[in-house]
Amino acid sequence: MSVKGPGSATKGSNRTNPDLRRADPSSAPADRPENIRNVVLIGRSGAGKTMLLESLLYAAGVVNRMGSIVDGTTVSDSEATAIHQQRSIGLSAAPLVFDDIKVNLLDTPGYADFMGELRAGLRAADAALFVVSAVDGVDAGTTALWGECERVGMPRAVVISRLDHPRANYDAVLAECRSAFGDSVLPLHLPVRNADAVSGVLGLLSGSVSEYTPGEPRPAVRAATAAELAGAEGVRGELIEGIISESEDETLMDRYLGGEDVPIDTLVEDLETAIVRGTFFPVLASSSVTGVGTAELLEVLTRAFPPPTERSLPTVTDLGGTPLEPLACDPDGPLLGEVVRTTVDPFLGRVCLVRVFSGTLREDSAVHVGGHGLAERGHPDHDSDERITHLYSPLGSSLRPVQFAVAGDICALAKVASAETGDTVSAREAPLLVETWDMPEPLMPVAIEAASHGDEDALSKSLAKVAAGDPTLRVERNSETHQLVLWCMGEAHSEAVLDRLREQGVKLQTVDVITPLRETFAAQSAGHGRYVKQSGGHGQYAICDIEVEPLERGGGFEFVDRIVGGVIPGTYVVSVEKGVRAQMSKGVRAGFPVVDIRVILVGGKTHSVDSSDAAFQAAGALALREAAAAGSIQLLEPISAVTVLVADEHVGGVMSDLSSRRGRVTGTTSVGGERTEISAEVPEQELLRYAIVLRGLTAGSGRFRREYLRHEPLPPGIAVASAKA
């Protein structure tokens, strides 16, 4: 890591055609994993990740000019929905080359609805760049993601962005970062102001100032003034002590405290080692508008972050699930890659973003594509052999043909018909499976239906394509309500899914989600079933009398034969039971299944010629309906066991909200880290949009899970509304 200023921070940009925003850099693939860096950008929505990526691409000469979120011209946000919402909704890869090092930058959405895309980015990356706005500071969601990276030992750095904003406060946000992320978070640079605007950065180790001119990616470097050095003296001392504390040379601290000047090269070497080890986290300053800090950031990305060879690979098994020996990031090793994102191109079909972990993926090679472990999400286990006919280096939605991709690199495959997000790509003769990453659970249902009968086939086909690329989307055809339900992460996620379907020409509409209620008898009742028809020839004759008694919740169904004198033969007794069961499945009042009753057959009549199995089934159904008409029917609603994980400061608000939803809080447990787990029993009807509500109550940091518990009586006022629905 240079300590003399960025110097040759930027390779020459291709400016031969000012009308083209994209430059034409060499897209030759990296031939060694040691020359690759995979870095995921993490931060809240609006922190400036997408524009930071734009400024880095511009500084490295990948594009001729920076794009605009408002105009929808950024590299990473090309989907119509992302442009419309003016925020990232999917994972996007954009490589650049700096000092002969290829850096694959992975832009991720900052909105909680698209957590699945962010986790895919974490899976594909070897280091994380946390982008924190100098205006908005650190939010709870970013702090939680920092903790996730900490648990797996992922190297991290922090960029305080948007320094050009009038309300930017670098010092205050730096203090927030240290409070949220820990004392090992220390700045490498400080902003330098000129006429109340940030014009450059002061390198605390180098003692030089990089002055930026808007529109020029390469800064001018000068020596810091005495006043600038004096103002940074305290921060510089803290940085040096922080680096020395991470050094493997145990004598270094004593020498420093004794007044000895530690060589800058030694500090830089120890700094880089600590960053790779994941125990020290540098803070940089940047502005995407003015370009401030981009050269310094590129230097950290290429020199301080680790290559793929220094990171362990995911757990690997054979197709039968037997664990195998860990693989290494070796271009000559067994082929192993993973699909981290799938999109559908109208001309190329499925386009898969693939992280190659081991081996070398080559054009025109035969591979095995397998996906296991996501059956509960509506993605059945599948295996197929494919031929790689199109291999690309991705730049956002642009694809540049390449011949190969070595271990550690990220590439794109087109026209791989069976591939889905989360699938493993391996050699056809030696198929492997990678353990899937942690997928967040979708908890907000959205019911949809085709606008017309003719659109149903188109909806089914398009939904399969969308679901193949989004493992956080669960598609359910509810067997009770017969509704097609999309389980989404939240409102923004559902909007993105619906937009993708409509972009494929599908005409659909959303409808209210029907809660699968149950019906039961609140008191004893009796019913008379008479099914007699005579229209010439063989007729139908069946008469039965039943009594119905309610059972305790969860009692199920009992059928009791109390026929005296054999007035109904045993074969027809079974028929009556069949008819009762059939009617129970259809409902007797509001169209919901009937549960928890005992039906007693007490009498009836038969005809020697006209009685039949079908006639007594019909009579049994009629008897149950008559008993329902004469008796009191009660609706039962499903109750879920809910567990909510929130920061301690939000416990009171969340518990109060659960109570307002007719929920019963059953306990609270402190889980450490100033977080509490709240257990409650809540009606399912009250949870339809709880994912959105909880996010608002907890500033996006709350998480919950739920599990069906039982059915309970619905309050009368709500029961009427549900029955009408």
C-alpha positions in Angstrom: 0.0 0.0 0.0 1.6 3.2 -1.2 2.4 5.8 1.5 3.6 8.4 -1.0 0.3 9.3 -2.5 -1.6 7.6 -5.4 0.8 8.7 -8.0 -0.3 6.7 -11.0 -3.7 6.0 -9.6 -5.5 5.7 -12.9 -4.9 3.8 -16.0 -5.5 5.9 -19.1 -9.2 6.1 -19.9 -10.4 5.4 -23.4 -11.9 8.8 -24.5 -11.9 8.2 -28.3 -15.7 8.6 -28.5 -17.2 11.1 -26.1 -20.7 10.0 -27.1 -20.1 6.5 -25.6 -20.3 6.3 -21.8 -18.8 2.8 -21.7 -15.1 2.6 -22.5 -13.5 -0.4 -24.2 -11.0 -1.8 -21.7 -9.5 -5.2 -22.3 -11.9 -7.9 -21.0 -9.2 -10.6 -21.0 -9.8 -12.8 -18.1 -7.4 -13.0 -15.2 -5.1 -16.1 -15.5 -4.1 -16.4 -11.8 -6.3 -16.3 -8.7 -3.6 -14.2 -7.0 -4.4 -11.4 -9.3 -8.1 -11.3 -8.4 -10.1 -9.5 -5.7 -13.8 -10.1 -5.0 -15.3 -7.3 -3.0 -19.0 -6.9 -2.0 -20.4 -3.4 -1.4 -22.7 -3.3 1.7 -24.7 -0.5 3.1 -28.2 0.9 3.7 -30.3 2.1 0.8 -29.2 5.6 -0.1 -25.7 5.2 1.3 -24.1 5.7 -2.1 -23.0 2.2 -3.1 -24.1 2.4 -6.7 -22.5 5.8 -7.3 -19.3 4.8 -5.5 -19.1 1.9 -7.9 -19.6 4.3 -10.8 -16.8 6.5 -9.6 -14.4 3.6 -9.2 -15.2 2.3 -12.7 -14.6 5.8 -14.0 -11.3 6.2 -12.1 -10.1 2.9 -13.4 -11.0 3.8 -17.0 -13.8 1.2 -17.4 -16.4 3.9 -18.4 -15.9 7.2 -20.1 -18.3 9.1 -17.8 -20.3 8.3 -14.7 -23.9 7.3 -15.0 -26.9 8.7 -13.0 -29.4 6.9 -10.8 -32.1 9.5 -11.8 -31.5 8.9 -15.5 -31.2 5.1 -15.0 -27.8 5.0 -16.7 -25.7 3.3 -13.9 -23.8 0.2 -14.7 -25.3 -1.9 -11.9 -28.9 -0.9 -12.1 -30.2 -1.8 -15.5 -33.5 -3.5 -14.7 -36.6 -1.4 -15.5 -37.9 -1.9 -11.9 -34.6 -0.7 -10.4 -34.7 2.4 -12.6 -38.3 3.0 -11.7 -37.7 2.6 -8.0 -34.3 4.4 -8.2 -32.6 1.8 -6.0 -30.8 -1.4 -6.5 -32.9 -4.5 -6.4 -30.4 -7.2 -7.5 -26.8 -8.3 -7.3 -24.6 -6.9 -10.0 -21.0 -7.5 -10.9 -18.6 -5.0 -12.4 -14.9 -5.8 -12.8 -12.1 -3.3 -13.1 -8.3 -3.6 -13.5 -5.9 -1.5 -11.4 -2.2 -2.1 -11.1 -2.7 -5.4 -12.9 -5.1 -6.6 -10.3 -8.7 -7.5 -11.4 -11.3 -6.4 -8.9 -14.7 -7.8 -9.2 -17.0 -5.3 -7.5 -20.4 -6.7 -6.4 -23.1 -4.1 -5.9 -25.9 -5.2 -3.6 -29.3 -3.7 -2.7 -29.4 -1.8 0.6 -33.1 -2.3 1.2 -34.1 -5.1 3.6 -36.5 -6.7 1.1 -33.6 -7.8 -1.1 -31.6 -9.4 1.7 -31.3 -12.6 -0.5 -29.3 -10.7 -3.1 -27.0 -9.3 -0.5 -26.3 -12.8 0.9 -25.5 -14.0 -2.5 -23.0 -11.2 -2.8 -21.4 -12.2 0.5 -21.2 -15.7 -0.8 -19.4 -14.6 -4.0 -17.0 -12.2 -2.3 -13.8 -12.6 -0.3 -13.9 -9.1 1.4 -16.6 -6.5 2.2 -16.6 -2.8 1.7 -19.1 -1.1 4.1 -20.4 2.1 2.6 -21.7 4.5 5.3 -23.3 7.9 4.4 -21.7 10.9 5.9 -25.2 12.3 6.1 -27.3 9.4 7.5 -24.7 7.4 9.5 -24.9 3.8 10.6 -28.3 2.0 10.8 -29.1 -1.1 12.7 -29.3 -3.3 9.6 -25.7 -2.4 8.6 -24.5 -3.2 12.1 -26.2 -6.6 11.9 -24.5 -7.3 8.6 -21.1 -6.3 10.1 -21.7 -8.9 12.8 -22.4 -11.5 10.1 -19.1 -10.8 8.4 -17.4 -10.8 11.8 -18.7 -14.3 12.5 -17.1 -15.7 9.3 -13.9 -13.6 9.6 -14.4 -11.7 6.4 -12.0 -8.8 5.9 -13.7 -5.4 5.9 -13.1 -1.8 5.3 -15.4 1.2 5.7 -16.0 4.1 3.3 -17.7 7.2 4.6 -19.4 8.5 1.4 -21.3 11.5 0.2 -18.8 14.0 1.7 -20.0 16.6 -0.9 -23.4 16.8 0.7 -24.1 20.0 2.7 -25.1 18.1 5.8 -22.1 15.7 5.7 -20.4 15.2 9.0 -17.4 13.0 8.7 -16.2 13.2 12.3 -19.6 12.4 13.8 -20.2 9.4 11.4 -16.6 8.1 12.1 -17.5 8.1 15.8 -20.7 6.2 15.0 -18.8 3.6 13.0 -16.4 3.0 15.9 -19.2 2.7 18.3 -21.1 0.3 16.1 -18.2 -1.7 14.7 -15.6 -1.6 17.4 -12.3 0.1 18.3 -10.4 -1.6 15.5 -12.1 0.7 13.0 -9.7 3.6 12.4 -9.3 6.1 9.6 -6.4 5.9 7.1 -7.3 9.4 5.7 -9.0 12.6 6.8 -11.0 14.9 4.5 -9.3 18.1 3.5 -11.5 21.2 3.0 -11.1 24.1 0.7 -13.6 26.9 1.0 -16.0 24.8 3.0 -15.9 21.9 0.5 -14.0 18.7 0.7 -11.4 18.9 -2.0 -9.1 16.0 -1.1 -7.8 13.6 1.6 -4.8 13.6 3.9 -3.0 10.3 4.2 -2.3 9.8 7.9 0.7 7.5 7.2 2.1 9.2 4.2 1.6 12.8 5.3 0.6 13.8 1.8 -2.6 15.3 0.5 -4.4 14.2 -2.6 -6.3 17.1 -4.2 -9.1 16.2 -6.6 -10.6 18.2 -9.4 -14.2 17.3 -10.5 -14.1 15.3 -13.7 -10.5 14.3 -13.3 -10.0 10.8 -11.9 -6.3 11.3 -11.1 -5.6 13.5 -8.1 -2.7 15.9 -7.7 -0.5 15.0 -4.8 1.2 17.5 -2.5 2.9 17.5 0.9 0.6 18.4 3.8 1.0 21.7 5.5 2.3 22.1 9.0 -1.2 23.1 10.1 -2.8 20.1 8.4 -0.3 17.7 10.1 -0.8 19.3 13.5 -4.5 19.0 13.2 -4.2 15.3 12.4 -1.5 14.4 14.9 -3.8 12.9 17.5 -5.7 10.7 15.0 -2.4 9.7 13.4 -1.0 8.5 16.7 -4.1 6.5 17.4 -3.9 4.9 14.0 -0.2 3.9 14.4 -0.9 2.5 17.9 -3.8 0.5 16.4 -1.6 -0.9 13.7 1.2 -1.8 16.1 -1.2 -3.6 18.4 -2.0 -5.9 15.5 1.7 -6.6 14.7 3.3 -9.9 15.2 6.4 -8.1 16.4 5.8 -7.9 20.2 8.7 -5.4 20.7 7.3 -2.9 18.3 4.9 -1.2 20.8 7.6 -0.8 23.4 9.9 0.7 20.8 7.2 3.1 19.6 6.3 4.2 23.2 10.0 4.7 23.8 10.2 7.4 21.2 11.5 5.3 18.3 10.1 6.2 14.8 8.6 3.0 13.3 9.4 2.7 9.6 6.4 3.5 7.4 7.0 0.3 5.4 6.7 -1.8 8.6 3.5 -0.1 9.5 2.0 -0.6 6.0 3.1 -4.3 6.0 1.5 -4.9 9.4 -1.6 -2.9 8.4 -2.1 -5.1 5.2 -1.7 -8.3 7.3 -4.2 -7.2 9.9 -6.8 -6.3 7.2 -6.4 -9.6 5.5 -6.7 -11.4 8.8 -10.0 -9.5 9.6 -8.8 -7.9 12.8 -8.3 -4.3 11.6 -10.7 -2.2 9.5 -9.5 0.9 7.8 -11.9 3.8 7.2 -11.6 5.9 4.0 -13.4 9.0 2.9 -15.0 9.5 -0.5 -17.3 11.5 -2.7 -18.7 10.0 -5.8 -19.6 13.5 -7.2 -16.1 15.0 -6.9 -14.2 11.7 -7.1 -12.5 12.4 -3.7 -10.9 9.3 -2.3 -11.3 6.9 -5.3 -7.6 6.5 -5.9 -6.9 5.7 -2.3 -9.8 3.3 -2.2 -8.6 1.5 -5.3 -5.2 1.1 -3.6 -6.8 -0.5 -0.6 -8.9 -2.8 -2.7 -6.0 -4.2 -4.6 -3.2 -4.2 -2.0 -5.0 -4.7 1.3 -7.8 -7.1 0.5 -7.0 -10.8 0.1 -7.0 -12.8 -3.1 -9.4 -15.8 -3.3 -6.5 -18.2 -2.5 -6.5 -16.9 1.1 -10.1 -17.7 1.8 -11.6 -21.1 2.6 -14.1 -22.5 0.2 -17.7 -23.7 1.0 -18.4 -27.2 2.2 -18.6 -29.7 -0.7 -20.4 -33.0 -1.0 -21.1 -35.5 -3.7 -24.5 -35.9 -5.2 -25.5 -38.3 -2.4 -24.6 -35.7 0.3 -21.4 -37.3 1.5 -18.9 -34.7 2.6 -15.7 -34.5 0.6 -12.2 -33.2 1.4 -12.1 -29.3 1.3 -11.0 -28.0 -2.1 -8.5 -25.2 -2.7 -8.7 -22.2 -5.0 -6.6 -23.9 -7.7 -7.1 -23.4 -11.4 -5.9 -26.9 -12.0 -8.2 -28.5 -9.4 -11.7 -30.0 -9.8 -14.2 -27.7 -11.3 -16.5 -26.1 -8.8 -18.6 -23.0 -9.2 -21.9 -21.7 -7.9 -24.7 -19.7 -9.5 -25.2 -16.6 -7.3 -27.7 -14.8 -9.5 -30.0 -15.8 -12.4 -31.7 -13.3 -14.8 -33.8 -13.9 -17.9 -32.7 -12.1 -21.1 -35.2 -12.0 -24.0 -32.5 -13.1 -26.5 -30.0 -15.1 -24.4 -32.5 -16.9 -22.1 -31.2 -17.5 -18.6 -28.0 -15.6 -17.7 -26.2 -17.0 -14.7 -23.7 -15.1 -12.6 -21.2 -17.7 -11.4 -18.4 -17.6 -8.8 -15.7 -20.1 -9.7 -14.3 -21.6 -6.6 -12.0 -24.3 -8.0 -10.7 -25.4 -11.4 -11.2 -23.5 -14.7 -14.5 -23.0 -16.4 -14.0 -23.0 -20.2 -16.1 -22.2 -23.2 -17.5 -25.2 -25.1 -17.0 -27.5 -22.1 -19.5 -30.0 -20.7 -20.5 -29.4 -17.1 -23.0 -30.8 -14.5 -25.5 -28.4 -13.0 -27.2 -29.5 -9.8 -29.4 -27.9 -7.2 -30.3 -29.5 -3.9 -31.7 -28.4 -0.6 -34.2 -25.8 -1.6 -37.3 -28.0 -2.2 -39.1 -26.3 0.7 -38.8 -23.0 -1.3 -40.4 -24.5 -4.3 -37.2 -25.4 -6.0 -37.2 -29.2 -6.4 -33.8 -31.0 -6.4 -32.5 -31.3 -10.0 -29.5 -32.4 -11.9 -28.6 -32.1 -15.6 -25.6 -32.1 -17.9 -25.1 -28.9 -20.0 -22.6 -27.6 -22.5 -21.1 -24.1 -21.9 -21.5 -22.5 -25.3 -21.4 -18.8 -24.1 -19.0 -17.6 -21.4 -18.8 -13.9 -20.5 -17.2 -11.3 -18.3 -20.1 -9.3 -16.9 -20.1 -5.5 -16.6 -23.6 -4.9 -15.1 -26.0 -6.1 -17.8 -23.3 -5.9 -20.5 -21.6 -9.2 -21.4 -18.1 -9.4 -22.9 -17.1 -12.8 -24.3 -14.1 -14.6 -22.7 -12.5 -18.0 -23.3 -12.2 -19.1 -19.7 -12.6 -18.1 -16.0 -10.1 -19.4 -13.5 -10.7 -20.3 -9.8 -11.5 -17.2 -7.9 -13.0 -15.3 -10.8 -16.6 -14.3 -11.5 -18.2 -14.9 -14.9 -21.5 -15.2 -16.6 -23.1 -18.1 -18.5 -25.9 -17.8 -21.0 -28.3 -20.4 -22.4 -27.9 -22.8 -19.5 -31.5 -23.9 -19.5 -31.7 -25.8 -16.2 -29.6 -23.5 -14.0 -31.1 -21.6 -11.0 -29.7 -19.4 -8.3 -27.9 -21.5 -5.7 -27.0 -24.3 -8.2 -23.6 -25.9 -8.3 -21.6 -26.0 -11.6 -19.0 -28.9 -11.7 -17.4 -31.3 -14.1 -19.7 -33.7 -15.8 -17.5 -36.6 -15.0 -17.1 -35.6 -11.3 -20.3 -33.8 -10.2 -20.3 -32.0 -6.9 -22.6 -30.0 -4.7 -21.9 -26.9 -2.7 -23.7 -26.3 0.6 -26.3 -23.6 0.0 -25.9 -20.3 1.8 -28.3 -19.0 4.4 -31.4 -17.8 2.7 -33.8 -15.4 4.5 -37.3 -16.7 4.9 -40.1 -14.8 2.9 -42.9 -14.0 5.3 -45.2 -11.6 3.4 -47.9 -13.4 1.2 -49.2 -11.8 -2.0 -52.1 -13.5 -3.8 -52.2 -13.2 -7.6 -54.3 -14.5 -10.4 -54.2 -14.3 -14.2 -56.3 -11.5 -15.6 -58.1 -14.0 -17.8 -58.2 -17.7 -18.4 -56.0 -17.3 -21.5 -53.2 -15.7 -19.4 -52.8 -18.7 -17.0 -50.3 -20.6 -19.0 -48.2 -17.4 -19.6 -48.3 -16.7 -15.8 -47.2 -20.2 -15.0 -44.2 -20.2 -17.4 -43.1 -16.7 -16.4 -43.4 -17.4 -12.7 -41.1 -20.4 -13.1 -38.5 -18.2 -14.7 -38.7 -15.5 -12.1 -38.6 -18.1 -9.2 -35.5 -19.8 -10.7 -33.5 -16.6 -10.2 -34.9 -15.7 -6.8 -34.5 -18.3 -4.0 -36.1 -15.8 -1.5 -39.4 -16.1 -3.4 -41.6 -19.0 -2.5 -44.5 -19.9 -4.8 -47.4 -21.7 -3.2 -50.7 -23.0 -4.6 -52.7 -23.2 -1.4 -54.7 -26.5 -1.4 -57.4 -25.0 0.9 -58.0 -21.6 -0.6 -56.9 -22.6 -4.1 -55.1 -19.2 -4.3 -51.7 -18.7 -6.0 -49.6 -17.1 -3.3 -46.2 -15.5 -3.7 -44.3 -15.4 -0.4 -42.1 -12.3 -0.5 -39.6 -10.5 1.7 -41.7 -7.3 1.8 -43.6 -4.8 -0.3 -40.6 -3.6 -2.4 -39.7 -7.3 -3.2 -43.3 -8.1 -4.2 -43.4 -5.0 -6.5 -40.2 -6.2 -8.1 -41.5 -9.7 -8.7 -44.8 -8.5 -10.2 -42.9 -6.0 -12.4 -40.7 -8.8 -13.7 -43.7 -10.9 -14.5 -45.4 -8.0 -16.3 -42.3 -7.2 -18.3 -42.6 -10.7 -19.8 -46.1 -9.8 -21.0 -48.1 -11.5 -18.3 -51.4 -9.9 -17.4 -52.2 -10.5 -13.8 -53.9 -8.9 -10.8 -53.4 -9.1 -7.1 -56.3 -10.2 -4.8 -56.8 -10.3 -1.1 -55.1 -13.2 0.7 -57.6 -15.6 2.1 -56.7 -16.9 5.5 -57.5 -20.7 5.7 -60.1 -20.8 8.4 -61.9 -23.8 9.8 -65.6 -24.3 10.7 -66.9 -26.3 13.7 -70.1 -26.8 15.6 -70.4 -24.7 18.7 -73.2 -26.9 20.2 -75.0 -30.1 19.6 -77.3 -30.3 16.6 -79.2 -32.8 14.6 -79.7 -33.3 10.9 -82.0 -35.3 8.6 -80.7 -36.3 5.2 -83.3 -37.3 2.6 -82.2 -38.1 -0.9 -85.1 -39.6 -2.8 -85.4 -39.3 -6.6 -87.7 -41.2 -8.9 -87.9 -40.4 -12.6 -88.7 -43.7 -14.2 -86.6 -46.8 -14.0 -84.0 -47.2 -11.4 -84.2 -44.4 -8.8 -82.3 -43.1 -5.8 -83.4 -43.6 -2.2 -81.5 -42.9 1.0 -82.6 -41.4 4.3 -80.3 -40.9 7.3 -80.5 -39.1 10.7 -77.4 -37.8 12.4 -76.5 -36.0 15.6 -73.4 -33.7 15.7 -71.4 -33.0 18.8 -68.4 -30.6 19.1 -65.0 -32.0 20.2 -62.2 -30.3 21.9 -59.8 -28.3 19.8 -57.6 -30.6 17.9 -60.0 -33.5 18.4 -60.3 -34.1 14.7 -63.3 -36.2 13.5 -65.2 -39.2 14.9 -68.0 -41.1 13.3 -70.1 -43.3 15.5 -72.6 -45.9 14.3 -75.6 -46.2 16.6 -78.0 -47.8 14.2 -80.5 -50.2 15.9 -82.1 -53.1 14.1 -80.0 -52.8 11.0 -82.2 -50.2 9.3 -79.2 -49.2 7.4 -76.9 -52.0 6.2 -73.2 -51.7 7.2 -72.1 -51.0 3.6 -74.4 -48.0 3.5 -73.2 -46.8 6.9 -69.7 -46.4 5.4 -71.4 -44.5 2.5 -73.0 -42.1 5.0 -69.6 -41.5 6.6 -68.0 -40.8 3.1 -70.7 -38.2 2.4 -70.2 -36.5 5.8 -66.5 -36.3 5.2 -66.9 -35.0 1.7 -69.2 -32.2 3.0 -66.8 -31.4 5.9 -64.0 -30.8 3.4 -66.3 -28.3 1.5 -67.6 -26.6 4.6 -71.2 -26.0 5.8 -71.5 -22.3 6.2 -68.6 -20.2 4.9 -66.9 -22.7 2.7 -64.0 -23.7 5.0 -63.3 -27.3 6.2 -65.2 -28.5 9.2 -63.1 -29.9 12.1 -63.4 -31.2 15.7 -66.8 -32.8 15.6 -68.3 -36.2 16.4 -71.1 -37.4 14.0 -73.5 -40.0 15.3 -75.6 -42.0 12.9 -78.8 -42.7 14.8 -81.4 -43.8 12.1 -82.5 -44.0 8.5 -84.3 -45.9 5.8 -83.3 -47.9 2.8 -85.1 -49.2 -0.3 -84.5 -52.7 -1.5 -84.0 -51.6 -5.2 -83.2 -47.9 -5.3 -80.8 -47.5 -2.4 -77.1 -47.2 -3.4 -73.7 -46.1 -2.2 -74.0 -42.8 -4.1 -77.5 -42.1 -2.7 -76.3 -42.6 0.9 -73.2 -40.4 0.4 -75.5 -37.6 -0.9 -77.9 -38.2 2.1 -74.9 -38.0 4.6 -73.8 -34.7 3.1 -77.4 -33.3 3.2 -77.8 -34.3 6.8 -74.6 -32.5 7.9 -75.8 -29.3 6.0 -79.2 -29.5 7.7 -77.5 -29.9 11.1 -75.4 -26.9 10.4 -78.4 -24.8 9.4 -80.2 -25.7 12.6 -77.2 -25.4 14.9 -74.5 -22.8 15.8 -71.4 -22.8 13.6 -68.2 -21.2 14.8 -65.2 -20.1 12.6 -61.7 -21.0 13.8 -58.6 -19.0 12.7 -55.0 -20.3 12.5 -52.7 -19.2 15.3 -49.0 -19.0 14.7 -46.1 -19.2 17.2 -44.1 -16.1 16.5 -40.5 -15.4 17.6 -39.3 -11.8 17.1 -35.7 -10.8 17.4 -35.2 -7.1 18.1 -32.8 -4.6 19.7 -33.5 -4.0 23.4 -34.6 -0.4 22.7 -37.5 -1.7 20.5 -38.9 -4.3 22.9 -41.6 -2.2 24.4 -42.9 -1.0 21.0 -42.9 -4.4 19.5 -44.8 -6.0 22.4 -47.4 -3.3 22.4 -47.9 -3.8 18.7 -48.2 -7.6 19.1 -50.9 -7.0 21.7 -52.8 -4.7 19.4 -52.8 -7.6 16.9 -54.7 -9.9 19.3 -51.4 -11.5 20.1 -50.4 -13.1 23.4 -46.8 -12.5 24.5 -45.6 -15.8 26.1 -42.1 -14.8 27.1 -38.9 -12.7 26.4 -35.3 -13.9 26.4 -32.2 -11.8 26.3 -29.9 -13.3 23.6 -26.9 -11.0 24.1 -25.6 -8.1 22.0 -28.3 -5.9 23.4 -31.0 -8.0 21.6 -34.1 -9.7 22.9 -36.2 -12.5 21.6 -39.9 -12.1 22.1 -42.2 -15.2 21.9 -45.9 -14.7 21.2 -49.0 -16.4 19.8 -50.6 -14.3 17.1 -53.5 -14.9 14.7 -52.3 -15.6 11.1 -54.6 -12.9 9.8 -52.7 -10.3 11.7 -49.3 -11.4 10.2 -50.1 -10.8 6.6 -48.1 -7.6 6.4 -46.2 -7.9 9.7 -42.9 -8.0 7.8 -43.5 -4.4 6.8 -44.8 -3.3 10.2 -41.9 -4.8 12.1 -39.4 -3.1 9.8 -41.0 0.3 10.6 -41.1 -0.4 14.3 -37.4 -1.4 14.5 -35.7 0.8 11.8 -35.2 -2.3 9.7 -33.4 -4.3 12.2 -36.2 -6.6 13.5 -36.5 -10.2 12.3 -39.2 -12.7 13.0 -40.1 -16.3 12.2 -43.4 -18.1 12.6 -44.8 -21.6 12.8 -48.4 -22.9 12.7 -49.6 -23.7 16.2 -53.3 -24.4 16.2 -56.8 -23.1 15.3 -58.8 -21.0 17.8 -62.3 -19.4 17.7 -62.5 -16.2 15.7 -64.0 -13.2 17.6 -67.6 -12.7 16.3 -67.0 -9.3 14.7 -64.1 -10.6 12.7 -65.8 -13.8 11.9 -68.5 -12.1 9.9 -65.9 -10.2 7.8 -64.0 -13.4 7.1 -67.1 -15.3 6.2 -68.1 -12.6 3.7 -64.6 -12.8 2.1 
